[in-house]
Amino acid sequence: MNALTLSLLFLIPQIFLIRSSLATTIAVLKTQSEIVAGADSMGLFLTGKKRISYGFCKIHEIHDFFIATAGFYDTRAGQRLNITEIVRNVTKRGDPLAVALNRSSDAIVSALSQFLSETRTDDALYNLLVRGNIMTFFFGFEDGKPAVYMNRTVITPREQSSTPSIESTQEKCGPLCIPPDNPYLMHTPSQAIDDFRSKNPGLLRDDPVAFVRSLIFSDIAANKNRSGPPVDILRLDQSGPTWIDKKPNCP
């Protein structure tokens, strides 16, 4: 492996085995007045041998909004696949979240495309990347109300072509989309999360912080091979952000 391969951080420990399974557990819950976001801390370094760590910070403040990212990316400053830096560089304070989402989506696709081109001669890394994806949640306040958006970028090999397809899909819940009696939940794909939500509608409605924390731990318990504690929980309302749980090493 080359130096870039050795340093590349993956938040999908089994991306090369199960493409549709995101290792990271992220949930973002929006009510009429607040947003509660939670994330696990497991990640995987490729450093000659796989090395799991439980100290990754997955929720980051960008200007006047936040992002949380699942998938593979490079956490080192100045690297092409540092998603936090990609989003920060193409957005500015005061951008509507929908604008930040679209600009970031294009920038992530561009970065992945160039990175794939540069690694084409490294078969091991290239074959890993062309079966990967990145899922980034954007959340904050728009027009005085909470809003949550998600962008998912998927890399897909194409038959009879040396160039893979890179496409993005989006899920949007702007300031006016939430029903009065039904909090809006976005999360990484997980049957455990779906099951927990269906069995705990009262907690979902009455205690968003407890719901998100319990939901993250439920997914960790069901998927210990790809998700792990500690859990970071952020609450965001008109008064600003409040960290309910946060690792000391996270900015």
C-alpha positions as CSV (number, residue, x, y, z in Angstrom):
1,M,0.0,0.0,0.0
2,N,1.2,3.5,-0.7
3,A,1.3,6.3,2.0
4,L,-2.2,7.6,1.0
5,T,-3.6,4.1,1.3
6,L,-2.1,3.6,4.7
7,S,-3.5,6.9,6.1
8,L,-7.0,6.6,4.6
9,L,-9.6,6.5,7.3
10,F,-12.7,4.4,6.7
11,L,-15.8,4.7,8.8
12,I,-17.1,1.6,7.0
13,P,-15.2,-1.4,8.4
14,Q,-17.0,-3.8,6.1
15,I,-17.4,-1.6,3.1
16,F,-15.5,-4.2,1.0
17,L,-17.8,-6.9,2.2
18,I,-21.3,-5.3,2.3
19,R,-21.5,-2.2,0.2
20,S,-25.0,-1.2,1.4
21,S,-24.1,-1.4,5.1
22,L,-22.8,1.8,6.6
23,A,-20.6,1.1,9.6
24,T,-21.2,4.5,11.3
25,T,-24.4,5.0,13.3
26,I,-25.8,8.5,12.9
27,A,-29.3,9.7,13.7
28,V,-30.7,13.2,13.4
29,L,-34.1,14.0,14.9
30,K,-36.0,17.1,14.1
31,T,-39.0,18.4,16.0
32,Q,-40.9,21.7,15.6
33,S,-38.5,23.5,17.8
34,E,-35.2,21.6,18.0
35,I,-32.8,19.1,16.5
36,V,-31.1,16.3,18.3
37,A,-28.2,14.5,16.6
38,G,-26.3,11.5,17.8
39,A,-23.3,9.4,16.5
40,D,-21.2,6.5,17.6
41,S,-17.4,6.6,17.6
42,M,-16.1,3.5,15.9
43,G,-13.9,3.8,12.8
44,L,-11.2,1.9,11.1
45,F,-7.7,2.9,10.0
46,L,-6.0,1.0,7.2
47,T,-2.4,1.0,8.4
48,G,-1.0,-2.1,6.9
49,K,-3.3,-4.0,9.2
50,K,-6.8,-3.0,10.1
51,R,-6.9,-1.0,13.3
52,I,-10.2,-0.1,15.0
53,S,-10.5,3.0,17.1
54,Y,-13.3,4.3,19.2
55,G,-12.3,8.0,19.3
56,F,-13.6,9.4,16.0
57,C,-15.5,12.7,16.1
58,K,-18.3,12.5,13.5
59,I,-20.4,15.6,14.3
60,H,-18.8,18.9,13.2
61,E,-19.8,22.6,13.2
62,I,-19.4,24.3,9.8
63,H,-20.0,28.1,9.9
64,D,-23.5,28.4,11.3
65,F,-24.7,24.8,10.7
66,F,-23.5,21.2,11.6
67,I,-22.7,18.1,9.6
68,A,-22.3,14.4,10.5
69,T,-20.7,12.0,8.0
70,A,-20.8,8.3,7.6
71,G,-18.7,6.5,5.0
72,F,-15.0,6.6,4.1
73,Y,-13.0,9.8,4.2
74,D,-9.6,11.1,5.3
75,T,-9.5,13.0,8.6
76,R,-6.0,14.5,8.1
77,A,-6.0,18.3,7.4
78,G,-5.6,19.2,3.8
79,Q,-6.5,15.8,2.3
80,R,-8.7,15.5,-0.7
81,L,-11.3,13.3,1.1
82,N,-11.6,15.3,4.3
83,I,-15.4,15.9,4.1
84,T,-15.4,18.5,6.8
85,E,-12.9,20.6,4.9
86,I,-14.7,20.0,1.6
87,V,-17.9,21.4,3.0
88,R,-16.2,24.3,4.8
89,N,-14.4,25.3,1.6
90,V,-17.5,25.5,-0.7
91,T,-19.9,27.0,1.8
92,K,-20.1,30.3,3.8
93,R,-21.8,31.6,6.8
94,G,-25.4,32.5,6.0
95,D,-25.9,30.0,3.2
96,P,-29.3,28.4,3.3
97,L,-28.8,24.7,4.1
98,A,-30.2,23.7,0.7
99,V,-27.5,25.8,-0.9
100,A,-24.8,24.3,1.3
101,L,-26.1,20.8,0.5
102,N,-26.0,21.3,-3.2
103,R,-22.6,22.9,-3.3
104,S,-21.1,20.2,-1.0
105,S,-22.7,17.4,-3.1
106,D,-21.0,18.7,-6.2
107,A,-17.7,19.1,-4.4
108,I,-17.7,15.6,-2.9
109,V,-18.4,14.1,-6.3
110,S,-15.6,16.1,-7.8
111,A,-13.2,15.1,-5.0
112,L,-14.1,11.4,-5.3
113,S,-13.8,11.5,-9.1
114,Q,-10.3,13.0,-9.0
115,F,-9.2,10.7,-6.2
116,L,-10.4,7.6,-8.1
117,S,-8.5,8.8,-11.1
118,E,-5.3,9.3,-9.1
119,T,-5.6,5.8,-7.5
120,R,-6.4,3.9,-10.7
121,T,-3.0,2.2,-10.7
122,D,-3.4,0.9,-7.1
123,D,-5.8,-2.0,-7.7
124,A,-6.3,-2.8,-4.0
125,L,-7.4,0.7,-3.1
126,Y,-9.2,1.4,-6.3
127,N,-11.3,-1.8,-6.0
128,L,-12.2,-0.8,-2.4
129,L,-13.2,2.7,-3.4
130,V,-15.5,1.8,-6.3
131,R,-17.8,-0.1,-3.9
132,G,-18.1,2.7,-1.4
133,N,-20.4,5.6,-0.4
134,I,-20.5,8.7,1.7
135,M,-23.5,9.9,3.6
136,T,-23.5,13.4,5.0
137,F,-26.2,15.0,7.2
138,F,-26.6,18.8,7.2
139,F,-28.6,20.4,10.0
140,G,-29.3,23.8,11.6
141,F,-31.9,26.6,11.6
142,E,-33.4,28.2,8.5
143,D,-35.8,31.1,8.8
144,G,-35.8,30.6,12.6
145,K,-36.9,26.9,12.3
146,P,-35.0,23.6,12.4
147,A,-34.0,22.0,9.1
148,V,-32.3,18.7,8.2
149,Y,-30.9,17.5,4.9
150,M,-28.9,14.5,3.8
151,N,-26.7,13.8,0.8
152,R,-25.5,10.3,-0.1
153,T,-22.8,9.9,-2.7
154,V,-22.5,6.4,-4.2
155,I,-19.6,5.0,-6.3
156,T,-20.7,2.2,-8.6
157,P,-18.6,0.1,-11.0
158,R,-19.9,0.0,-14.6
159,E,-19.7,-3.1,-16.8
160,Q,-17.4,-2.7,-19.8
161,S,-16.2,0.7,-18.6
162,S,-13.0,1.7,-16.7
163,T,-14.8,4.7,-15.2
164,P,-17.2,4.1,-12.3
165,S,-20.4,6.0,-11.9
166,I,-20.6,8.6,-9.0
167,E,-24.1,9.7,-8.2
168,S,-25.7,11.7,-5.3
169,T,-29.2,11.4,-3.9
170,Q,-30.7,13.7,-1.3
171,E,-33.3,13.7,1.4
172,K,-34.7,17.0,2.5
173,C,-36.7,18.2,5.5
174,G,-36.7,22.0,5.4
175,P,-38.2,24.3,8.0
176,L,-41.8,23.7,7.0
177,C,-41.8,19.9,6.4
178,I,-42.4,18.5,9.9
179,P,-45.9,17.3,10.8
180,P,-47.1,18.7,14.1
181,D,-47.3,15.4,15.9
182,N,-44.6,13.4,14.2
183,P,-40.9,14.2,14.7
184,Y,-38.8,13.7,11.5
185,L,-35.9,11.2,11.8
186,M,-33.0,10.7,9.4
187,H,-30.4,8.0,10.1
188,T,-27.9,5.7,8.6
189,P,-29.5,2.5,7.2
190,S,-30.1,-0.1,9.9
191,Q,-32.8,-2.6,10.7
192,A,-32.1,-2.2,14.4
193,I,-32.9,1.5,14.2
194,D,-36.1,0.8,12.3
195,D,-37.1,-1.7,14.9
196,F,-36.3,0.6,17.8
197,R,-38.3,3.4,16.3
198,S,-41.4,1.3,15.7
199,K,-41.3,0.0,19.3
200,N,-40.8,3.3,21.0
201,P,-43.1,6.0,19.5
202,G,-43.8,7.5,22.9
203,L,-40.1,8.1,23.6
204,L,-39.7,9.5,20.1
205,R,-42.4,12.0,20.7
206,D,-41.8,12.9,24.4
207,D,-38.0,12.9,24.9
208,P,-36.0,13.4,21.8
209,V,-32.6,13.3,23.6
210,A,-33.4,10.0,25.3
211,F,-34.7,8.6,22.1
212,V,-31.7,9.5,20.1
213,R,-29.3,8.2,22.7
214,S,-31.2,5.0,23.2
215,L,-31.5,4.5,19.4
216,I,-27.8,4.8,18.9
217,F,-27.0,2.3,21.7
218,S,-29.6,0.0,20.3
219,D,-27.9,-0.1,16.9
220,I,-24.5,-0.5,18.6
221,A,-25.8,-3.5,20.5
222,A,-27.1,-5.1,17.3
223,N,-24.1,-4.3,15.2
224,K,-21.0,-4.5,17.4
225,N,-18.8,-5.4,14.4
226,R,-19.4,-2.0,12.7
227,S,-20.5,0.5,15.4
228,G,-19.3,1.3,18.9
229,P,-19.4,3.7,21.9
230,P,-18.9,6.3,23.2
231,V,-21.9,8.2,21.8
232,D,-21.9,11.9,21.1
233,I,-25.2,13.7,21.4
234,L,-25.9,17.3,20.3
235,R,-29.0,19.3,20.9
236,L,-29.7,22.4,18.8
237,D,-32.5,24.9,19.4
238,Q,-33.1,28.7,19.2
239,S,-30.6,29.2,22.0
240,G,-27.8,27.6,20.1
241,P,-26.0,24.2,20.3
242,T,-25.7,22.2,23.5
243,W,-23.5,19.1,23.8
244,I,-25.4,16.6,25.9
245,D,-22.5,14.0,25.5
246,K,-19.2,14.7,23.8
247,K,-15.8,13.1,23.8
248,P,-13.1,15.3,25.2
249,N,-11.0,15.0,22.0
250,C,-13.8,16.4,19.8
251,P,-13.5,20.1,18.8
